[in-house]
Amino acid sequence: MPIYAYKCESCGAAKDVLQKISDSALTDCPACGKPTFRKQVTAAGFQLKGSGWYATDFRGGAAGSAGTAAAAGSTSSSSEAAAPAGGHGCGSDCSCA
């Protein structure tokens, strides 16, 4: 369930509310009781950065295939250079070896 941010236009009281998408919006302010409680537009709680799946896997056409191959090639060469003698790239203080 998403968390929605609300703010009262009358008294300025703010509150985050856990609601179902299908629930109707709240209108009455819990602080002053006036029907001026409004949903706020907020940013997402996460950001997708880097060359992850969203940047390489779902692009259409030849550019997507070339981008995926280029990203895979650059990733494998850098991980081989950084991998210790054990063959995995976890680092020296890893307990999985």
MIBA-744459 format. One record per atom (N, C-alpha, C): x, y negated, z negated; atom name. Coordinates in Angstrom, 2 decimals. Atoms other than C-alpha are relative to their C-alpha. Layout:
! residues N
<atom xx="X" yy="Y" zz="Z" marpa="CA"/>
...
This chain:
! residues 97
<atom xx="0.84" yy="1.18" zz="0.00" marpa="N"/>
<atom xx="0.00" yy="0.00" zz="0.00" marpa="CA"/>
<atom xx="0.88" yy="-1.25" zz="0.00" marpa="C"/>
<atom xx="-0.79" yy="1.23" zz="-0.05" marpa="N"/>
<atom xx="1.30" yy="-3.45" zz="0.85" marpa="CA"/>
<atom xx="-0.26" yy="-0.92" zz="-1.20" marpa="C"/>
<atom xx="0.11" yy="1.01" zz="1.06" marpa="N"/>
<atom xx="1.89" yy="-6.24" zz="-1.65" marpa="CA"/>
<atom xx="-0.24" yy="-1.33" zz="0.70" marpa="C"/>
<atom xx="0.33" yy="1.29" zz="-0.59" marpa="N"/>
<atom xx="0.25" yy="-9.54" zz="-0.74" marpa="CA"/>
<atom xx="0.25" yy="-1.11" zz="-1.02" marpa="C"/>
<atom xx="-0.24" yy="1.16" zz="0.85" marpa="N"/>
<atom xx="1.26" yy="-12.93" zz="-2.10" marpa="CA"/>
<atom xx="-1.21" yy="-0.93" zz="0.12" marpa="C"/>
<atom xx="1.13" yy="0.92" zz="0.04" marpa="N"/>
<atom xx="-1.58" yy="-15.23" zz="-3.15" marpa="CA"/>
<atom xx="0.43" yy="-1.26" zz="-0.75" marpa="C"/>
<atom xx="-0.23" yy="1.26" zz="0.70" marpa="N"/>
<atom xx="-1.56" yy="-18.87" zz="-4.24" marpa="CA"/>
<atom xx="-1.30" yy="-0.79" zz="-0.04" marpa="C"/>
<atom xx="1.20" yy="0.81" zz="0.16" marpa="N"/>
<atom xx="-4.33" yy="-21.07" zz="-5.59" marpa="CA"/>
<atom xx="0.27" yy="-1.41" zz="0.54" marpa="C"/>
<atom xx="-0.14" yy="1.35" zz="-0.55" marpa="N"/>
<atom xx="-4.82" yy="-24.31" zz="-3.65" marpa="CA"/>
<atom xx="-0.38" yy="-1.07" zz="-1.02" marpa="C"/>
<atom xx="0.41" yy="0.98" zz="1.00" marpa="N"/>
<atom xx="-6.35" yy="-25.99" zz="-6.72" marpa="CA"/>
<atom xx="1.03" yy="-0.19" zz="-1.11" marpa="C"/>
<atom xx="-0.89" yy="0.11" zz="1.17" marpa="N"/>
<atom xx="-4.05" yy="-25.19" zz="-9.65" marpa="CA"/>
<atom xx="1.45" yy="0.39" zz="0.31" marpa="C"/>
<atom xx="-1.35" yy="-0.38" zz="-0.37" marpa="N"/>
<atom xx="-1.00" yy="-23.78" zz="-7.81" marpa="CA"/>
<atom xx="0.46" yy="1.33" zz="-0.58" marpa="C"/>
<atom xx="-0.36" yy="-1.30" zz="0.57" marpa="N"/>
<atom xx="-1.05" yy="-20.42" zz="-9.64" marpa="CA"/>
<atom xx="0.32" yy="0.97" zz="1.14" marpa="C"/>
<atom xx="-0.41" yy="-0.97" zz="-1.02" marpa="N"/>
<atom xx="0.75" yy="-17.69" zz="-7.65" marpa="CA"/>
<atom xx="0.01" yy="1.40" zz="-0.61" marpa="C"/>
<atom xx="0.04" yy="-1.37" zz="0.48" marpa="N"/>
<atom xx="0.40" yy="-13.92" zz="-7.89" marpa="CA"/>
<atom xx="0.20" yy="0.95" zz="1.17" marpa="C"/>
<atom xx="-0.16" yy="-1.06" zz="-0.98" marpa="N"/>
<atom xx="1.52" yy="-10.83" zz="-5.97" marpa="CA"/>
<atom xx="-0.97" yy="1.11" zz="-0.35" marpa="C"/>
<atom xx="1.06" yy="-0.97" zz="0.24" marpa="N"/>
<atom xx="-1.26" yy="-8.26" zz="-5.56" marpa="CA"/>
<atom xx="0.20" yy="1.22" zz="0.90" marpa="C"/>
<atom xx="-0.08" yy="-1.26" zz="-0.73" marpa="N"/>
<atom xx="-1.01" yy="-4.59" zz="-4.52" marpa="CA"/>
<atom xx="-1.41" yy="0.35" zz="0.48" marpa="C"/>
<atom xx="1.32" yy="-0.25" zz="-0.57" marpa="N"/>
<atom xx="-3.94" yy="-3.99" zz="-2.13" marpa="CA"/>
<atom xx="0.09" yy="0.92" zz="1.20" marpa="C"/>
<atom xx="0.11" yy="-0.76" zz="-1.24" marpa="N"/>
<atom xx="-5.04" yy="-1.62" zz="0.59" marpa="CA"/>
<atom xx="-0.19" yy="-0.98" zz="1.14" marpa="C"/>
<atom xx="0.18" yy="0.85" zz="-1.17" marpa="N"/>
<atom xx="-5.02" yy="-3.05" zz="4.09" marpa="CA"/>
<atom xx="-1.49" yy="-0.25" zz="0.25" marpa="C"/>
<atom xx="1.44" yy="0.10" zz="-0.24" marpa="N"/>
<atom xx="-8.77" yy="-2.41" zz="4.28" marpa="CA"/>
<atom xx="-0.74" yy="-0.82" zz="-1.07" marpa="C"/>
<atom xx="0.65" yy="0.81" zz="1.04" marpa="N"/>
<atom xx="-9.51" yy="-4.35" zz="1.03" marpa="CA"/>
<atom xx="-0.21" yy="-1.42" zz="0.48" marpa="C"/>
<atom xx="0.24" yy="1.40" zz="-0.36" marpa="N"/>
<atom xx="-11.03" yy="-7.78" zz="1.42" marpa="CA"/>
<atom xx="0.92" yy="-0.90" zz="-0.82" marpa="C"/>
<atom xx="-0.91" yy="0.95" zz="0.66" marpa="N"/>
<atom xx="-8.91" yy="-10.79" zz="0.49" marpa="CA"/>
<atom xx="-0.64" yy="-0.54" zz="-1.27" marpa="C"/>
<atom xx="0.49" yy="0.60" zz="1.24" marpa="N"/>
<atom xx="-9.20" yy="-12.19" zz="-3.03" marpa="CA"/>
<atom xx="-0.29" yy="-1.47" zz="0.26" marpa="C"/>
<atom xx="0.33" yy="1.42" zz="-0.19" marpa="N"/>
<atom xx="-10.83" yy="-15.62" zz="-3.25" marpa="CA"/>
<atom xx="-0.02" yy="-0.77" zz="-1.31" marpa="C"/>
<atom xx="0.10" yy="0.69" zz="1.29" marpa="N"/>
<atom xx="-11.27" yy="-16.42" zz="-6.96" marpa="CA"/>
<atom xx="1.33" yy="0.04" zz="-0.73" marpa="C"/>
<atom xx="-1.28" yy="0.10" zz="0.72" marpa="N"/>
<atom xx="-8.16" yy="-17.65" zz="-8.81" marpa="CA"/>
<atom xx="-0.15" yy="0.59" zz="-1.40" marpa="C"/>
<atom xx="0.09" yy="-0.56" zz="1.34" marpa="N"/>
<atom xx="-7.46" yy="-15.62" zz="-11.96" marpa="CA"/>
<atom xx="0.35" yy="-1.02" zz="-1.09" marpa="C"/>
<atom xx="-0.40" yy="1.01" zz="0.98" marpa="N"/>
<atom xx="-6.03" yy="-18.73" zz="-13.69" marpa="CA"/>
<atom xx="-1.10" yy="-1.04" zz="-0.22" marpa="C"/>
<atom xx="0.98" yy="1.08" zz="0.17" marpa="N"/>
<atom xx="-8.64" yy="-21.44" zz="-13.00" marpa="CA"/>
<atom xx="-1.42" yy="0.41" zz="0.36" marpa="C"/>
<atom xx="1.32" yy="-0.50" zz="-0.35" marpa="N"/>
<atom xx="-11.55" yy="-19.40" zz="-11.59" marpa="CA"/>
<atom xx="-0.61" yy="-0.61" zz="1.24" marpa="C"/>
<atom xx="0.53" yy="0.64" zz="-1.21" marpa="N"/>
<atom xx="-12.04" yy="-21.61" zz="-8.52" marpa="CA"/>
<atom xx="0.19" yy="0.91" zz="1.21" marpa="C"/>
<atom xx="-0.09" yy="-0.85" zz="-1.20" marpa="N"/>
<atom xx="-12.63" yy="-19.97" zz="-5.11" marpa="CA"/>
<atom xx="1.01" yy="-0.52" zz="1.02" marpa="C"/>
<atom xx="-1.03" yy="0.56" zz="-0.89" marpa="N"/>
<atom xx="-9.40" yy="-21.42" zz="-3.66" marpa="CA"/>
<atom xx="1.27" yy="0.85" zz="0.00" marpa="C"/>
<atom xx="-1.13" yy="-0.93" zz="0.01" marpa="N"/>
<atom xx="-7.11" yy="-18.36" zz="-3.96" marpa="CA"/>
<atom xx="0.21" yy="0.49" zz="1.43" marpa="C"/>
<atom xx="-0.25" yy="-0.31" zz="-1.41" marpa="N"/>
<atom xx="-5.48" yy="-17.81" zz="-0.54" marpa="CA"/>
<atom xx="1.24" yy="0.88" zz="0.16" marpa="C"/>
<atom xx="-1.16" yy="-0.82" zz="-0.36" marpa="N"/>
<atom xx="-3.13" yy="-15.22" zz="0.99" marpa="CA"/>
<atom xx="1.06" yy="-0.90" zz="0.60" marpa="C"/>
<atom xx="-1.12" yy="0.74" zz="-0.54" marpa="N"/>
<atom xx="0.30" yy="-16.57" zz="1.80" marpa="CA"/>
<atom xx="0.68" yy="0.81" zz="1.09" marpa="C"/>
<atom xx="-0.79" yy="-0.66" zz="-1.03" marpa="N"/>
<atom xx="2.38" yy="-15.77" zz="4.87" marpa="CA"/>
<atom xx="1.41" yy="0.12" zz="-0.56" marpa="C"/>
<atom xx="-1.33" yy="-0.24" zz="0.58" marpa="N"/>
<atom xx="5.62" yy="-14.19" zz="3.64" marpa="CA"/>
<atom xx="0.85" yy="0.80" zz="0.97" marpa="C"/>
<atom xx="-0.93" yy="-0.77" zz="-0.82" marpa="N"/>
<atom xx="8.70" yy="-12.65" zz="5.21" marpa="CA"/>
<atom xx="-0.03" yy="1.47" zz="-0.41" marpa="C"/>
<atom xx="-0.08" yy="-1.43" zz="0.31" marpa="N"/>
<atom xx="9.18" yy="-8.90" zz="5.40" marpa="CA"/>
<atom xx="1.03" yy="0.23" zz="-1.11" marpa="C"/>
<atom xx="-0.89" yy="-0.32" zz="1.11" marpa="N"/>
<atom xx="10.93" yy="-7.28" zz="2.44" marpa="CA"/>
<atom xx="1.29" yy="0.66" zz="0.42" marpa="C"/>
<atom xx="-1.23" yy="-0.63" zz="-0.47" marpa="N"/>
<atom xx="13.67" yy="-5.78" zz="4.63" marpa="CA"/>
<atom xx="0.35" yy="-0.56" zz="1.37" marpa="C"/>
<atom xx="-0.46" yy="0.41" zz="-1.32" marpa="N"/>
<atom xx="15.72" yy="-6.58" zz="7.70" marpa="CA"/>
<atom xx="0.74" yy="1.15" zz="0.66" marpa="C"/>
<atom xx="-0.71" yy="-1.01" zz="-0.75" marpa="N"/>
<atom xx="16.96" yy="-4.25" zz="10.39" marpa="CA"/>
<atom xx="1.18" yy="-0.68" zz="0.67" marpa="C"/>
<atom xx="-1.20" yy="0.62" zz="-0.54" marpa="N"/>
<atom xx="20.57" yy="-5.15" zz="11.23" marpa="CA"/>
<atom xx="0.93" yy="1.06" zz="0.58" marpa="C"/>
<atom xx="-1.01" yy="-0.90" zz="-0.53" marpa="N"/>
<atom xx="23.42" yy="-3.62" zz="13.17" marpa="CA"/>
<atom xx="-0.46" yy="0.73" zz="1.23" marpa="C"/>
<atom xx="0.30" yy="-0.77" zz="-1.21" marpa="N"/>
<atom xx="23.38" yy="-1.08" zz="15.97" marpa="CA"/>
<atom xx="-0.69" yy="1.31" zz="-0.36" marpa="C"/>
<atom xx="0.75" yy="-1.18" zz="0.42" marpa="N"/>
<atom xx="20.90" yy="1.32" zz="14.42" marpa="CA"/>
<atom xx="-0.93" yy="0.50" zz="1.08" marpa="C"/>
<atom xx="0.88" yy="-0.66" zz="-0.96" marpa="N"/>
<atom xx="18.23" yy="3.41" zz="16.13" marpa="CA"/>
<atom xx="-0.89" yy="-0.98" zz="0.74" marpa="C"/>
<atom xx="0.94" yy="0.93" zz="-0.62" marpa="N"/>
<atom xx="15.94" yy="0.46" zz="16.84" marpa="CA"/>
<atom xx="0.68" yy="-0.79" zz="1.12" marpa="C"/>
<atom xx="-0.72" yy="0.77" zz="-1.02" marpa="N"/>
<atom xx="18.63" yy="-1.29" zz="18.89" marpa="CA"/>
<atom xx="0.45" yy="0.87" zz="1.16" marpa="C"/>
<atom xx="-0.57" yy="-0.85" zz="-1.05" marpa="N"/>
<atom xx="19.80" yy="1.73" zz="20.88" marpa="CA"/>
<atom xx="-0.96" yy="1.04" zz="0.54" marpa="C"/>
<atom xx="0.81" yy="-1.14" zz="-0.43" marpa="N"/>
<atom xx="17.08" yy="4.37" zz="21.10" marpa="CA"/>
<atom xx="-1.27" yy="-0.34" zz="0.76" marpa="C"/>
<atom xx="1.29" yy="0.28" zz="-0.59" marpa="N"/>
<atom xx="13.96" yy="2.58" zz="22.26" marpa="CA"/>
<atom xx="0.03" yy="-1.11" zz="1.03" marpa="C"/>
<atom xx="-0.06" yy="0.96" zz="-1.09" marpa="N"/>
<atom xx="15.17" yy="0.31" zz="25.01" marpa="CA"/>
<atom xx="-0.30" yy="0.72" zz="1.30" marpa="C"/>
<atom xx="0.37" yy="-0.63" zz="-1.26" marpa="N"/>
<atom xx="13.80" yy="1.01" zz="28.46" marpa="CA"/>
<atom xx="1.04" yy="-0.23" zz="1.08" marpa="C"/>
<atom xx="-0.85" yy="0.17" zz="-1.17" marpa="N"/>
<atom xx="15.63" yy="1.43" zz="31.74" marpa="CA"/>
<atom xx="1.42" yy="0.46" zz="-0.21" marpa="C"/>
<atom xx="-1.41" yy="-0.42" zz="0.03" marpa="N"/>
<atom xx="19.30" yy="1.98" zz="32.49" marpa="CA"/>
<atom xx="0.79" yy="-0.72" zz="-1.07" marpa="C"/>
<atom xx="-0.72" yy="0.76" zz="1.02" marpa="N"/>
<atom xx="20.42" yy="-0.72" zz="30.05" marpa="CA"/>
<atom xx="-0.06" yy="0.73" zz="-1.35" marpa="C"/>
<atom xx="0.13" yy="-0.73" zz="1.25" marpa="N"/>
<atom xx="19.10" yy="1.38" zz="27.16" marpa="CA"/>
<atom xx="0.91" yy="1.21" zz="-0.06" marpa="C"/>
<atom xx="-0.87" yy="-1.17" zz="-0.04" marpa="N"/>
<atom xx="21.00" yy="4.48" zz="28.26" marpa="CA"/>
<atom xx="1.46" yy="-0.40" zz="-0.11" marpa="C"/>
<atom xx="-1.38" yy="0.45" zz="0.06" marpa="N"/>
<atom xx="24.22" yy="2.56" zz="28.78" marpa="CA"/>
<atom xx="0.32" yy="-0.54" zz="-1.39" marpa="C"/>
<atom xx="-0.21" yy="0.52" zz="1.35" marpa="N"/>
<atom xx="23.80" yy="0.80" zz="25.45" marpa="CA"/>
<atom xx="0.16" yy="1.11" zz="-1.01" marpa="C"/>
<atom xx="-0.10" yy="-1.13" zz="0.91" marpa="N"/>
<atom xx="23.29" yy="4.10" zz="23.68" marpa="CA"/>
<atom xx="1.34" yy="0.70" zz="0.15" marpa="C"/>
<atom xx="-1.28" yy="-0.67" zz="-0.23" marpa="N"/>
<atom xx="26.35" yy="5.67" zz="25.30" marpa="CA"/>
<atom xx="1.16" yy="-0.85" zz="-0.51" marpa="C"/>
<atom xx="-1.07" yy="0.89" zz="0.47" marpa="N"/>
<atom xx="28.50" yy="2.62" zz="24.54" marpa="CA"/>
<atom xx="0.04" yy="-0.03" zz="-1.52" marpa="C"/>
<atom xx="0.04" yy="0.02" zz="1.47" marpa="N"/>
<atom xx="27.33" yy="2.53" zz="20.93" marpa="CA"/>
<atom xx="0.52" yy="1.32" zz="-0.56" marpa="C"/>
<atom xx="-0.46" yy="-1.31" zz="0.48" marpa="N"/>
<atom xx="27.95" yy="6.27" zz="20.51" marpa="CA"/>
<atom xx="1.50" yy="0.12" zz="0.17" marpa="C"/>
<atom xx="-1.44" yy="-0.08" zz="-0.24" marpa="N"/>
<atom xx="31.42" yy="5.99" zz="22.03" marpa="CA"/>
<atom xx="0.78" yy="-0.83" zz="-0.98" marpa="C"/>
<atom xx="-0.74" yy="0.86" zz="0.93" marpa="N"/>
<atom xx="32.47" yy="3.08" zz="19.83" marpa="CA"/>
<atom xx="-0.11" yy="0.51" zz="-1.42" marpa="C"/>
<atom xx="0.17" yy="-0.51" zz="1.35" marpa="N"/>
<atom xx="31.06" yy="4.72" zz="16.71" marpa="CA"/>
<atom xx="0.90" yy="1.20" zz="-0.24" marpa="C"/>
<atom xx="-0.78" yy="-1.22" zz="0.22" marpa="N"/>
<atom xx="32.81" yy="8.07" zz="17.23" marpa="CA"/>
<atom xx="1.49" yy="-0.31" zz="-0.07" marpa="C"/>
<atom xx="-1.43" yy="0.29" zz="0.04" marpa="N"/>
<atom xx="36.22" yy="6.53" zz="17.92" marpa="CA"/>
<atom xx="0.39" yy="-0.67" zz="-1.31" marpa="C"/>
<atom xx="-0.33" yy="0.66" zz="1.26" marpa="N"/>
<atom xx="36.06" yy="4.33" zz="14.82" marpa="CA"/>
<atom xx="-0.10" yy="0.96" zz="-1.18" marpa="C"/>
<atom xx="0.13" yy="-0.93" zz="1.11" marpa="N"/>
<atom xx="34.88" yy="7.19" zz="12.59" marpa="CA"/>
<atom xx="1.13" yy="1.02" zz="0.02" marpa="C"/>
<atom xx="-1.12" yy="-0.93" zz="-0.05" marpa="N"/>
<atom xx="37.64" yy="9.50" zz="13.87" marpa="CA"/>
<atom xx="1.26" yy="-0.64" zz="-0.57" marpa="C"/>
<atom xx="-1.18" yy="0.69" zz="0.51" marpa="N"/>
<atom xx="40.25" yy="6.88" zz="13.04" marpa="CA"/>
<atom xx="-0.07" yy="-0.16" zz="-1.51" marpa="C"/>
<atom xx="0.14" yy="0.23" zz="1.43" marpa="N"/>
<atom xx="38.82" yy="6.34" zz="9.55" marpa="CA"/>
<atom xx="-0.16" yy="1.29" zz="-0.80" marpa="C"/>
<atom xx="0.25" yy="-1.25" zz="0.70" marpa="N"/>
<atom xx="38.16" yy="10.01" zz="8.70" marpa="CA"/>
<atom xx="1.28" yy="0.55" zz="-0.61" marpa="C"/>
<atom xx="-1.18" yy="-0.59" zz="0.62" marpa="N"/>
<atom xx="40.55" yy="11.61" zz="6.22" marpa="CA"/>
<atom xx="0.27" yy="1.39" zz="0.56" marpa="C"/>
<atom xx="-0.42" yy="-1.30" zz="-0.50" marpa="N"/>
<atom xx="42.31" yy="14.94" zz="6.84" marpa="CA"/>
<atom xx="-1.07" yy="1.06" zz="-0.18" marpa="C"/>
<atom xx="1.06" yy="-0.96" zz="0.25" marpa="N"/>
<atom xx="39.28" yy="16.82" zz="5.43" marpa="CA"/>
<atom xx="-1.05" yy="0.04" zz="1.09" marpa="C"/>
<atom xx="0.91" yy="-0.02" zz="-1.12" marpa="N"/>
<atom xx="37.26" yy="15.87" zz="8.52" marpa="CA"/>
<atom xx="-1.30" yy="-0.76" zz="-0.22" marpa="C"/>
<atom xx="1.20" yy="0.80" zz="0.21" marpa="N"/>
<atom xx="34.51" yy="13.77" zz="6.94" marpa="CA"/>
<atom xx="0.40" yy="-1.42" zz="-0.39" marpa="C"/>
<atom xx="-0.34" yy="1.40" zz="0.21" marpa="N"/>
<atom xx="34.36" yy="9.99" zz="6.52" marpa="CA"/>
<atom xx="-0.50" yy="-0.57" zz="-1.30" marpa="C"/>
<atom xx="0.54" yy="0.49" zz="1.27" marpa="N"/>
<atom xx="33.17" yy="9.74" zz="2.91" marpa="CA"/>
<atom xx="1.00" yy="-0.82" zz="-0.80" marpa="C"/>
<atom xx="-1.01" yy="0.73" zz="0.75" marpa="N"/>
<atom xx="36.43" yy="8.46" zz="1.48" marpa="CA"/>
<atom xx="0.71" yy="0.89" zz="-1.00" marpa="C"/>
<atom xx="-0.83" yy="-0.80" zz="0.89" marpa="N"/>
<atom xx="38.98" yy="9.60" zz="-1.07" marpa="CA"/>
<atom xx="-0.69" yy="0.39" zz="-1.31" marpa="C"/>
<atom xx="0.67" yy="-0.32" zz="1.26" marpa="N"/>
<atom xx="36.65" yy="9.52" zz="-4.09" marpa="CA"/>
<atom xx="-1.33" yy="0.73" zz="0.21" marpa="C"/>
<atom xx="1.21" yy="-0.76" zz="-0.33" marpa="N"/>
<atom xx="33.99" yy="11.70" zz="-2.44" marpa="CA"/>
<atom xx="0.08" yy="1.39" zz="-0.64" marpa="C"/>
<atom xx="0.02" yy="-1.33" zz="0.60" marpa="N"/>
<atom xx="32.92" yy="14.94" zz="-4.14" marpa="CA"/>
<atom xx="-0.65" yy="1.04" zz="0.90" marpa="C"/>
<atom xx="0.68" yy="-0.96" zz="-0.87" marpa="N"/>
<atom xx="31.30" yy="16.60" zz="-1.11" marpa="CA"/>
<atom xx="0.97" yy="0.92" zz="0.71" marpa="C"/>
<atom xx="-0.98" yy="-0.81" zz="-0.74" marpa="N"/>
<atom xx="34.53" yy="18.10" zz="0.30" marpa="CA"/>
<atom xx="0.20" yy="1.36" zz="-0.61" marpa="C"/>
